[in-house]
Amino acid sequence: MTAQAPSAGWAPLRPGLMSRLRGAALRDTNVVVASVVVTNLLRAVSSMILTRLLAPEVFGISGVIASLQLTIALLSDFGFQGFIVRQKDGDRKRFLDTVWTVAVLRSLLLTAIMALLAVPMAHVLGRPELAPLIAAASLLFLVDGLASTSMITALRSGRILRLSGVELFALMMQIAASALLAWAWPTYWAILGGMFIGTGLKSLLSFVVFPDARRAFGLERETLKALWAFSRYVTGSSIIYLMVTQCDKLVLAKFMPLDQFGFYVLAGNLASAPLAFAGNYTSRVLLPAYAALWREGASDLKAQFYARRRLPSILYAAATGGIIGSAPLIIGLFYHSIYAETAFYMQILCISSLLAMPSNAANESLIATGRVSAYFEANLAKLAWLIVMGTAGYLLWGQIGLVVTVGTIEGAALGLKWWRMWQVNLLDLWQEGLFLGAGLVGALLGVGANLVLGPFLT
């Protein structure tokens, strides 16, 4: 009995199907989605493990030191990623050597500044015992600053899969190290030790995994001039951004009990989970694509800009809205009951996470078309919102008033960016409304899930 031959259409169809599936899996957007999902799962697992090994006060300490690090870093933000991706000669060796040299010198300066400020800042916060921790954490700047520029040029050359793999591997090693250290040594030093391992491993892999990663010290005058012309708005914007984003933590760290501040920090970490996709997708997929369209003089930029982000934006809005609606269910399902108050903070802070996708996309479209000042202006709008509404909210409702102001602050920036996009014929309000509508639907579904499933957790 002879075996039957396969059907005539199967042999050519299967390779074609496999090729299409492989192409879809390796598409930039899908790679970003997959890496963000895995990253958030890893962070969720890490959070559940560490909250069982460490006291809430440790997360309060972590939030204070992280705020100080971000504050110092943003005082000298040069926008290296946007500068390299946008420049026509962004892959030239002498150009990259200059950017890397500036980055290393900057990291040395930031390390010294944070170490020198450790004692005075600890006393300003009313917690002098934090001084050794702050000083030790300053070395993270140096470890991170030594990384090769290959982590940025990978975006320009389309090596997003490899870049995501490096970051996920470093994160897994950081989480594993933090968990082991927390089990043996349940203090903030466990979190800091894990951060050193993760950051150091990522810097090392930046030289090993990517081609042409080796860098040499050198400064090229033309590149320095171009970097200053680009970064002057970025630096100013970052200074304002740091005032906006860190004011709440510095104020609340001063007046909140440390355990309550720990709840707020944990809520902020959870609310920022969607931001990983909003930030990575807009900077790794949209910015290179928008910059290429602009350099090539593509027609009908508005239609092409929205076409590239329509489906991811809708899905992001629905998912983030779902998190807002189901926050009590999420906290009740994954965390101990002592963390129940985290849900309220999480719902408020997630509003800005919902608005981050259209805001970031607008920002990248404006940067790609050479309108870097719009980012600076948007941060001015945030600062004005924080000063006026934050002061009024704090006076009327205390700490909750400030939290609500922070949770809605992205709306001020989005409104200004929309205006700038309208001026250059890049704004489509129907598309933006579709996105916000998807967020509302997601929030309603999340509320429904909480009402149905919540009682089973009690």
N, C-alpha and C positions, 0 to 999 in steps of 0.2 A: 504494500500500500504506500503510495507516494504522498509526501507531505504537500499540503496545499500551498500554493504561492500566495504571498500577501496580496491584498487588494491593490489594484493599479494606482489608486490615489494615495495610498498610505506612505510609500517610500519617500516621495518628494515632499509630502505634507509635513511629516514629523520633523525633519531638519528645519524647515521653514518656521514651524510653530515654536520649536525650541529656540531658534534664533530670535524670534519676536519676544518671547518670554524673557530671554536673557537681556535683550536690549531694554525692555521695560524695567527690569530689576536694576539695571545699571544706570538708568536715567537719573540725572542730577537730583531732580525733585524727590524721586523715590528713595534715593540713597540718603538724602537729608531726613526724610520722614522716618525711615528705618533707624537711622542713627539716633534721632531724637527720641523715638519710642524706646529703644534699648537704653539710652542714657537715663531717661526718666524712670524706667523700671529699675535700673541699677540704683538710682538715687532713692527711690521709694524703699527698696530693700535695705539700703544703707540706713535710711532714716528710721525704719522700724527696728533694725538691730541696735542702732546707737541709742535710741530712746529707751530701750530696755536695759542698756548697760550704763548709761550716763544720766545724771540728774538734770532736770530742766535748767538749772543755773548754768550748766556747761554750755548750753545753746545760747544763753544770754551773753556769756563771755565771748563765744564764737562770733556772735553778731556784732559786738562792740569792736573787736579786733578787725573783722572783715570790713566794717565801715571805715576804720582808720586807714586800712590798706587802700581801699578804693578812693578815699579822699586824697591821699598822697599821690596815687597813680594818676588821677585825672587832672591834677595840677600841671602835669607835663605831658598830656596826651597829644601825640603828633599825628594820629590817624594813619599809621604805617600801612594798614591793610588797604584802605581806600586809595592811598597814594600809589602803591605798587600796582594794584589792579587797574587803575585808570590810566597810568602813564603809558605812552606809546613804546618807550624803551624800558618797560618795567622788568624785562628779563635779561638786561645787560649786566655783565659781571661787575664792572666798576660801579654801576648804579646801585646794585644790591649790596656790595661791600660797604658803600657809604651809609646806606640805610641801616645795615647791621651794626656798624661801628657806632652810629648815633644811638641805636637801641641799647647797646652794651653800656655806653657811657651814661645813658639815662638810668639804667638799672642800678649802676653803682651809686649814682647820686641819690636815688630814691631809698636804697638800702641805708645809706648814711643818715639821711634825713629822719627816717622812721626810728632808727636806733637812737639818735640823739633826742628825739621827742618822746621816747618811751616813758621816762620818769615824769616829766611835766604833764603829759597827756593823761597818764594814770591818775595823777593828783587832781587834774581838772575834772575828770569823771567821778572823783570821789572814791576811787578804788585803787589805791597804791599797789596792791598785791598783783595787779595786772602788768606792771612794768617789765618783769623778766619775760613774760609771754609776748608782749609787744615787740621787745628787742629781738627775740628769737625769730618771730614771724617776719621781721624785716628782710631776712636772708632769702625769703621766697622771691623777692624782686630780682635778686641777682641770679638765682637759679633759672627763673623764667626768661630773663633778659638775654641769657647766653644762647637761647635756641636759635637755630638757623632761620633765615628768611624763607626757607623752602616751605614752611608751613603756610606762608602767604602765596608764594608763587604757585603752589599746588592748586589754588583757586583759579588763577589766571590760565593755567594749562589744563584745567579740567580733571585733575586728580583728586576729586572729592571723595571717592570711595577709599582710596589709600589714606587720605587725611583723616577721614572718619574712623577708619580702623585703628590708626595710631592713637587717636583721642580716646576711643572706647577702651583700648587695652590699658592705657595709662590710668583711666578712671577705675577700671576693675582692680588694678593693683593698689590704687589709693584706698578704695573701699575695703579691700581685704586687709590691708595693713592697719587701717583705722580700727576695724572691728577686732583684730587680734590685739592691738595695743590697748583698746578700751576694755577688753576682757581682762587683760593683765594689769592695767594701770588706768582705772576709771577717772581720768581727769581730762582737761582740755589738751594736755600734751599729746594725748592719743590722736586727736583730730589733727593737730599740727604735724605730728610725725607722718601721718598718712598723706597730708598735703605735700610734704617734702618729697616723699617717694613718688607720688603721682606726677608732680611738676618736674622733678629731676628726670624721670623716665621719659616724659614727653620731649624734653629738651634734647636728651641723648638720641632718641629715635628720629628727631628732625634731621640729624646728620647722617643717620644710618639708612633710613628707608627711602629717601627721595634722591633722585639724581641731581648732580651739580649743587649739592648742599653745602659744600665746603666754602667758608668765607674767610676773608683776610681783612685786617684792619686797614682802613684807608678813607680819606675824605676828598670828595670831588666837589669843587666849587659850584659847578652848574647844578649838580644834584642837590646840594645844600640850599641853593637859592630857590629851586623848584619846590623843595620840601617846605621851606618857610612860607612861600606863597600859598601853598595848599593848606598847611597846618595852622596858620595863624587864626583862621576861623574855627578850626577844630579845637585848638587849645582853649580859646575863649569860650567856646560852647561847652567844653568839658568842665571848665571851672564852674560855669553856671549850673551845669547838670549835677555836679557833685554837691553844690549847695542845695539843689532841689531834692536829690535822692537821699542825702545823708542827714539832712536836718531833722527829719522825723526820728531817726534812730538815735542821734545824739541827744535830742530833747527827751525822748521817751526813756532812753537808758539812764538819764539823770533822775527822772521823777517816777518811773515805774518800779515796782518791786521786781527783783531780778527774775523770779519765776514767771511773772506776767510778761516781762520783756522776752523771756524765752519762748512763750507761746506766740508772741508777735513775730519773732524772728522765724520760728518754725512755719507760721502761716505765710510769711513772706517767701520762704524757700519753696513751699508748696505752690503758692500762687505764681511763682516765677517759672514753674515747670513748662507751661506753654511758651514762655519767652524763648526757651531754647530753640524751638522750631522757628518762631518769628524772626529771631536774630540770625540763625544759621541760614534759613531759606532766603531771606532778603539779601544778606551779605554774600552768600556763597553761590546763589543761583541768579537772583534778580540783578544785583549790581554788575557782575561780569557781563550778563546778557544785555542789560540796558546800556552799559558803556560801549559794548561792541556795536549795538544798533546806532548809537549816537556817532561813534567814530566813522561808521560806514555811511552815514547820512541817510538812514532809512526813512521812508515816507510814512505818514500816518503813525507817528510815535504813540499817540494816545491809545489807539486801538491795539497796537502790538504790546504796549506795556500792560494793559488790563488783561489781554488774552493770555499772557504768560503767568499771571497770578490768580486768575479767576477761581478755578476749582480748589486749589490749596487754600485760598482765602476763605471760601465758603465753609470748607470742612474744618478749618481752624476755628472759625467763629462759632460753629455749632458745638464743637468739642469744648471750647473754653466756656461758652455759655452753659453747657452741661455741668462743668465743674462748679460754676457759681451756684447753680440751682441745687446741686447734690453735695455741697461741701460738708454738711453735718453727717451725711451718710458715709462719705469718704473717711472722715476722721473717726467715726464710730466703728467703722469696719477694720481699719488698719492700726489704730492707736489705742492706747490705754485710756480709760475713762477720765483720768486726770488731765488729759489734753483736750477735753471737749470744747473749752473756750476758744481753741484755735480756729474752729469752723467759722465763727463770726468774722474774725479778722481776715480769714482766707477769702470769704465772699466779697468783702469790700476791696481788698487788694487785687482781686482777679479782674475787676472792672478795667483797670489800666492794662492788664494782660490782654484782655479782649481787644482793646483799641490799639495794641502795639503792632499788630500785623498791618493794618492800613497806614498807620503812622510811619512804620519802618519802610514800607514799600514806597510811600510818598517821598520819604527822605532819600532813598536810593535813586529814585527817578530824577530828583532835583540835583543830587551830587553827580550822577552820570552825565547830565546835561550842563555841568559846569556851574551850578548855582549852589555852591557850598555854604554861602551865607544864610540860606534858609534854615539850616540846622541850628545856627547860632540864634537866629530870631525865634525859632520854636522854643529853644531853651529859655530865652528871655520871657516868653509867654508863660512857660511853666513856673518860672521864678515869681512872676507877678501873681499868678494864681495861688502859689504857696503862701506868699506874703499876705495877700488880701484875705483869701478864703481861709487859709490856715490860722491866721490870727483871730479872725471872727469865729471860726469853728472852735478853736481852743478856749476862747473866752466864754462862748455860749455853752459848749458841751464837754469841755475838758479834753482829755486824751482821745476820746472817741471822735471828737470834731476834727482833730488833726489827722487821725487815721482815715476818715472819710475824704478829707482833702487830698491826701496822698493817693487814695484809691481812684480818684477821678481826675488826677492831674494830667493824664495823657490826652484827655479831651481838649485841653487848651492848646497843646502842641499840634494836635491833628487839625483843629480848625484853622490855624495859621498856615500849615502846610497845604491844606486844601485851597486856601486863598492864593498861595504862591503858584500852585499847579494850575489854577484857573487863569491866572495872568499869562501863562505861557501855553495855554490850550492843551493841558495834559489831564484835566479833571473831568471825570464822568460821574456825576452825583447818583445816577441810577445804579451804576455798578457798586458804588460805596454803600448806597441804601440796601442793596441786595445782601451785602456782607453783614451789615448791622442787623438786618432782619433774621438772618441765619443764626446770629448770636442770641437773639430774643427767643427764637424757637428752641434752641438748645437749652437755654435757662429754664424755660417752662417744662421741658422734658425732664430736666434734672430735678426740679421741684416735685414733679409727679413721682419720680423714682424714689425720692426721699420720703414722700408721704406713704408710699406703698410698702417700701422695704425697711424704713427706719424703725417702726415698732418692733420688728423682729430682732433688733440689736439690743433692746432693753430687757 
